[in-house]
Amino acid sequence: MTTITQSSRPVEAAAQDFLAALMQRVRTFGSLLRMPAPGVPEATAELLRLAAAYEDSQPSYAADLRAAASMGEREAG
């Protein structure tokens, strides 16, 4: 009686190759979704625009936004 054994190595190698290719595609897709964070000048300008927009309805919130903008400028400078 002869016993035939099959190696599962080709299946494991194919699975590893598939997973490696899948992970590479996920990383590529993830890098497309990431957007760079705004720099300090852009973030400061945006905070000041928001402060102006909220000044009439929520003056304390607008003051907080202006304070955050000035803190960002001090840390960058």
Helices and strands as residue ranges (DSSP letters): H 9-33, H 40-54, H 59-76
